[in-house]
Amino acid sequence: MKTGFLCTVAGALAIIRAGQAHALVLEAKSEEQALRADVSKQIIGYTACIAKANLACEASGASTAQECDLTTATATAPADAKGKFAGDVAKCDGKVNYMKKSKTFTPLAAYQAIGCVGDSDASTGGNQPYTNMNTYQAGAMANAKANVKLLGSLLPGALSGAPWNCSDQKCVAGVASTLAKWTAAVRTCFAACENDYVGKAGNGGGGDLPTPCRISPDGRTGGEGADPAFTACVEKAYASATKKIALPAAIAQIAANIQVANDGFYNSASNCPP
């Protein structure tokens, strides 16, 4: 089925747990700030990349059921008719390097510099930090793929009724592709807002409150107290996505997951061990 992006957003972005008091505020243009901003950018890019790979794999499938598994990069025939799925996933994986913007940090120091974000053990209460930036990267990518497999059956059911009445792959794929673009656009709005220290894109960089970069519960506009620039960005993303097609109610859950992930990444206290 054509739902890689949905699962990835619910998983890859939600692996970062929220905790909004006394956020780790980084100095503008510092190595730490550049590193964190780049990791955020890579999350967005990786989500888009594996979504595209999943959609391409499912295009030749026999039904709207999930036939391509990102956790193993394998497919059930006739899906992946061109045999490119494993290679496409590998290309996505190969582009990720959370240490890319590190100039002086070791993998441990880099991870500590951005507050030891993420949760390495979902079965244990609270956030369990990863050992360093490399293991955090691996965990984030694995969680993204696992959630595609776990949640991959949601979209066809959501689109089975009006106004979509999707019963074929082409219909589901069209909505999935639109939602993927909307998700990437909204995540870009968040990243721009959180990395803005001069009041052009939301001014979320200099404080420890999540309010300036807050989306509405329905995902269509800015939330209560949101900066006007951030609100305008979210509204533009929604307007662009709905020019030709209505988006399913699932965008509300995706928006909520993005907000939780964003707050956990940018608006939380450091999770590093004392």
Secondary structure, 3 states (H helix, E strand, C coil): CCCHHHHHHHHHHCCCCCCCCCCCCCCCCCHHHHHHHHHHHHHHHHHHHHHHHHHHHHCCCCCCCCCEECCCCEECCCCCCCCCHHHHHHHHHHHCCCCCCCCCCCHHHHHHHCCCCCCCCCCCCCCCCCCCHHHHHHHHHHHHHHHHHHHCCHHHHHCCCCCCCCCCHHHHHHHHHHHHHHHHHHHHHHHHHHCCCCCCCCCCCCCCCCCCCCECCCCCCECCCCCHHHHHHHHHHHHHHCCCCCCCCHHHHHHHHHHHHHHHHHCCCCCCCC
